[in-house]
Each structure stands twice: as structure tokens, then as C-alpha cells.
């Protein structure tokens, strides 16, 4: 991610040497903490290079299952801001390459359902889930603010949507589990248990595929910057 930020900053500095209409900003959004460089094309069009990143770790309990979750966001791309009236209001469209992922580790001290079977974790038993959102997505939105007008300092608000791929689920298990119905201890590597995990993964993926708007990610961001 630091390499991507460096590329954005270097591009901004190189452009600034050749032309005065350039601004640099920092911001906070639902994609994380970011930097951006804005280049003025004319009164109505600005081009924006942007890069953002975030990482969040969270432990929580739900219905007797203990979870350790990690969310990693990393994105960079080019966005065109069109100011139809030459003022602060603008329409945005662009593309962001990203590496947005979620990971969950779960233990079931009481019981959890795996392909219709009830299991509880042995001391070393753990379920692992990963959710992948693809490698890039188009972006569309609206905003208020103009880095190329007014004073040197500027403030901008962005509201939009990232059109990601449908989330893809990967489910796995390690250690041992006890079937709460039969009291049998089952190793996660056995063929039967692996098949149950695969069936559960397929069921979860189907739920995501059937869910409306699961590929849409809302983007809300506030940024401040300086025009050279």
C-alpha cells in the first residue's frame, strides 16, 4: 500500500512541475485513510488520482459463537469529477483497483451448525472464513467542493457507490470438533467433515449470490487539501 501511495504522490509532484492547476489532499472515507491529487483539465473537468487503505480488527460474540474478525481495505485509481455548472457540485465516475478482504476465525464453545450438523469446538477446533471482493470496481458518485476554485485550501464531500464483484466466500476448518448429537470427536481433516464444510460454504455463497445489492459498497468521504 505504501508503494501505491508513493506512486500517487510522485505523479502529483511531476505534474505540478509542468502545470499549476494541481491540488493535494488527504481524507477519511469508508474506504479508509487516503491521499489524492487533483488536476484541473478545464473549468468543468478535474481528474483525481486517489489511494486509500484501512485495517480493522474486532473480536465479538454472536449466538454463542466467538469471532475474531479482520477487515483489510486497499484501493487506488483514477476518478473524473465533472462540474456541470462550473461550481462546487460535481458528478464522479472512475475505476478503483482494490484488494478488499474480510477474514473471520470462529470457535464454538457451545454449538454451531455446519451443513445441518451441530458441533462444538474442541480446544484446538476453529472455523476460518475469508470473503474476497475481487480486484477492482467502477465507481460512480456525486460530491460538493472544487479543488480548482476559491482559496488555496479546500474541503470536499463525496458520496458514491463502488460496484464490486459479488463477494466470494472461502470456508475451512482446523483442529477437532465434537458432534453434539452423537458426542463423537471428529478431526477437521476427515473426508466427511471436509465435505460438510464444503456444503456449508456452498450454502453461504448461495445466500450471498441471492442477496440484492451485495456487490454494492457505499462510499462516503470527507477530504481537505491545498491547491498549488
C-alpha positions as CSV (number, residue, x, y, z in Angstrom):
1,X,0.0,0.0,0.0
2,X,2.8,2.4,0.8
3,X,4.2,1.8,-2.7
4,X,0.8,2.8,-4.2
5,X,0.7,6.0,-2.1
6,X,4.2,6.8,-3.2
7,X,3.2,6.4,-6.9
8,X,0.3,8.8,-6.4
9,X,2.4,11.4,-4.6
10,X,5.2,11.1,-7.2
11,X,2.6,11.6,-10.1
12,X,1.3,14.7,-8.4
13,X,4.7,16.2,-7.9
14,X,5.8,15.5,-11.5
15,X,2.6,17.0,-12.8
16,X,3.0,20.1,-10.6
17,X,6.3,20.8,-12.2
18,X,4.7,21.1,-15.6
19,X,1.4,22.8,-14.7
20,X,0.0,25.0,-12.0
21,X,-3.5,23.6,-11.7
22,X,-2.9,20.8,-9.2
23,X,-4.0,20.2,-5.6
24,X,-3.1,17.6,-3.0
25,X,-5.5,16.4,-0.3
26,X,-5.9,13.9,2.5
27,X,-9.2,12.4,3.6
28,X,-11.2,9.9,5.6
29,X,-13.8,7.7,4.0
30,X,-15.5,4.3,4.2
31,X,-12.5,3.1,2.1
32,X,-10.1,4.2,4.8
33,X,-7.5,6.9,5.2
34,X,-6.4,8.3,1.8
35,X,-4.4,10.8,-0.2
36,X,-5.5,12.3,-3.5
37,X,-4.1,14.6,-6.2
38,X,-6.5,16.7,-8.3
39,X,-5.6,18.0,-11.8
40,X,-7.6,20.7,-13.4
41,X,-8.4,20.0,-17.1
42,X,-10.7,22.9,-17.6
43,X,-13.5,24.8,-15.8
44,X,-15.8,21.8,-15.8
45,X,-13.5,18.8,-15.5
46,X,-11.0,17.7,-12.8
47,X,-9.0,14.4,-12.8
48,X,-8.4,12.9,-9.4
49,X,-5.7,10.3,-8.5
50,X,-6.6,8.6,-5.3
51,X,-5.3,5.9,-2.9
52,X,-6.8,4.7,0.4
53,X,-6.2,2.0,3.0
54,X,-7.6,0.7,6.3
55,X,-7.3,-2.3,8.6
56,X,-9.7,-3.1,11.4
57,X,-9.5,-6.0,13.9
58,X,-12.6,-6.8,16.0
59,X,-13.5,-9.6,18.5
60,X,-17.1,-10.3,19.1
61,X,-19.6,-13.0,20.2
62,X,-22.8,-13.9,18.4
63,X,-25.3,-16.6,19.3
64,X,-22.7,-18.4,21.5
65,X,-20.0,-18.4,18.8
66,X,-16.8,-16.4,19.4
67,X,-15.4,-14.5,16.4
68,X,-12.1,-12.8,15.6
69,X,-12.6,-10.6,12.6
70,X,-10.2,-8.6,10.3
71,X,-11.1,-6.2,7.6
72,X,-8.4,-5.0,5.2
73,X,-9.1,-2.3,2.6
74,X,-6.6,-1.1,0.0
75,X,-7.5,0.8,-3.2
76,X,-6.2,3.2,-5.8
77,X,-7.4,4.6,-9.0
78,X,-8.4,7.5,-11.2
79,X,-11.7,9.4,-10.9
80,X,-13.1,12.1,-13.2
81,X,-15.1,14.9,-11.5
82,X,-17.5,16.7,-13.8
83,X,-18.7,20.1,-12.6
84,X,-21.7,20.7,-14.9
85,X,-22.2,24.3,-13.7
86,X,-18.6,25.1,-13.2
87,X,-19.1,25.4,-9.5
88,X,-18.9,23.2,-6.4
89,X,-21.4,20.5,-7.3
90,X,-19.9,17.6,-9.3
91,X,-20.6,14.1,-10.7
92,X,-17.9,11.5,-10.4
93,X,-17.0,8.4,-12.4
94,X,-13.9,6.3,-12.4
95,X,-12.3,2.9,-11.6
96,X,-10.5,1.7,-8.4
97,X,-8.2,-1.3,-8.3
98,X,-8.5,-2.8,-4.9
99,X,-7.6,-5.6,-2.6
100,X,-10.6,-5.5,-0.1
101,X,-10.9,-8.6,2.1
102,X,-12.5,-9.8,5.2
103,X,-11.3,-12.7,7.5
104,X,-13.1,-14.4,10.3
105,X,-11.9,-17.0,12.8
106,X,-14.7,-18.7,14.9
107,X,-14.8,-21.1,17.8
108,X,-18.0,-22.7,19.1
109,X,-17.7,-23.4,22.8
110,X,-21.4,-24.4,22.9
111,X,-22.5,-25.4,19.4
112,X,-22.7,-24.2,15.8
113,X,-24.4,-25.5,12.7
114,X,-22.2,-27.0,9.9
115,X,-24.2,-28.3,7.0
116,X,-27.2,-29.2,9.3
117,X,-25.0,-30.9,11.9
118,X,-24.4,-29.4,15.4
119,X,-20.8,-29.2,16.5
120,X,-18.8,-27.6,19.3
121,X,-15.1,-26.8,19.1
122,X,-12.5,-28.9,20.9
123,X,-9.7,-26.7,22.4
124,X,-7.9,-26.7,19.1
125,X,-11.0,-26.5,16.8
126,X,-11.5,-23.4,14.7
127,X,-13.6,-22.4,11.7
128,X,-11.9,-20.0,9.2
129,X,-13.8,-17.8,6.7
130,X,-12.5,-15.5,4.1
131,X,-14.5,-13.1,1.9
132,X,-13.0,-11.6,-1.3
133,X,-14.4,-8.7,-3.2
134,X,-12.5,-9.0,-6.5
135,X,-9.6,-6.9,-7.7
136,X,-11.3,-3.8,-9.0
137,X,-14.5,-1.9,-9.4
138,X,-16.1,1.0,-11.2
139,X,-17.1,4.0,-9.1
140,X,-19.9,6.5,-9.5
141,X,-21.0,9.3,-7.2
142,X,-21.7,12.9,-6.6
143,X,-19.9,15.5,-4.5
144,X,-19.6,19.0,-3.3
145,X,-16.4,21.1,-3.4
146,X,-13.9,22.2,-6.0
147,X,-10.2,21.9,-5.6
148,X,-9.6,24.2,-8.5
149,X,-11.7,27.2,-7.4
150,X,-11.7,29.6,-4.4
151,X,-8.9,29.9,-2.0
152,X,-5.9,27.7,-1.8
153,X,-7.4,25.5,0.9
154,X,-10.5,23.4,0.0
155,X,-12.9,20.9,1.6
156,X,-14.8,18.3,-0.4
157,X,-17.6,15.8,0.4
158,X,-18.0,12.6,-1.7
159,X,-21.0,10.3,-1.7
160,X,-21.0,7.3,-4.1
161,X,-21.0,3.6,-4.8
162,X,-18.3,1.1,-5.6
163,X,-19.7,-1.6,-8.0
164,X,-17.6,-4.6,-6.7
165,X,-17.9,-8.2,-7.8
166,X,-20.2,-10.4,-5.8
167,X,-18.4,-11.4,-2.6
168,X,-16.7,-14.8,-2.8
169,X,-16.6,-17.0,0.4
170,X,-13.9,-19.4,1.4
171,X,-14.6,-21.7,4.4
172,X,-12.2,-24.1,6.1
173,X,-11.7,-25.7,9.5
174,X,-8.7,-26.9,11.6
175,X,-8.4,-29.0,14.7
176,X,-11.1,-31.2,16.2
177,X,-14.9,-30.8,16.8
178,X,-17.4,-32.7,18.8
179,X,-20.8,-33.7,17.3
180,X,-23.2,-32.6,20.0
181,X,-25.8,-35.2,18.9
182,X,-23.6,-38.3,18.8
183,X,-20.7,-36.9,21.1
184,X,-18.2,-38.2,18.5
185,X,-14.9,-36.3,18.2
186,X,-14.2,-35.5,14.6
187,X,-11.0,-34.3,13.1
188,X,-11.4,-31.4,10.7
189,X,-9.2,-33.2,8.1
190,X,-11.6,-36.2,7.7
191,X,-13.3,-36.6,4.3
192,X,-16.8,-36.4,5.8
193,X,-16.2,-33.3,7.8
194,X,-14.4,-31.6,4.9
195,X,-17.5,-32.3,2.7
196,X,-19.8,-30.8,5.3
197,X,-17.6,-27.7,5.4
198,X,-17.7,-27.5,1.6
199,X,-21.5,-27.9,1.6
200,X,-21.7,-25.1,4.2
201,X,-19.5,-22.9,2.1
202,X,-21.7,-23.5,-0.9
203,X,-24.8,-22.6,1.1
204,X,-23.3,-19.4,2.3
205,X,-22.2,-18.5,-1.2
206,X,-25.7,-19.1,-2.5
207,X,-27.1,-16.8,0.2
208,X,-24.7,-14.0,-0.9
209,X,-25.4,-14.6,-4.6
210,X,-29.2,-14.4,-3.9
211,X,-28.9,-11.2,-1.8
212,X,-29.8,-8.0,-3.5
213,X,-27.1,-5.3,-3.7
214,X,-24.4,-7.4,-2.0
215,X,-22.0,-6.2,-4.7
216,X,-22.6,-2.5,-3.9
217,X,-20.3,-0.8,-1.4
218,X,-21.3,2.7,-0.2
219,X,-18.5,5.3,-0.3
220,X,-18.8,8.4,1.9
221,X,-15.8,10.6,2.4
222,X,-14.6,14.0,3.6
223,X,-11.3,15.5,2.4
224,X,-9.3,18.6,2.8
225,X,-6.5,19.8,0.7
226,X,-4.3,22.6,-0.8
227,X,-4.1,23.9,-4.3
228,X,-0.6,24.9,-5.6
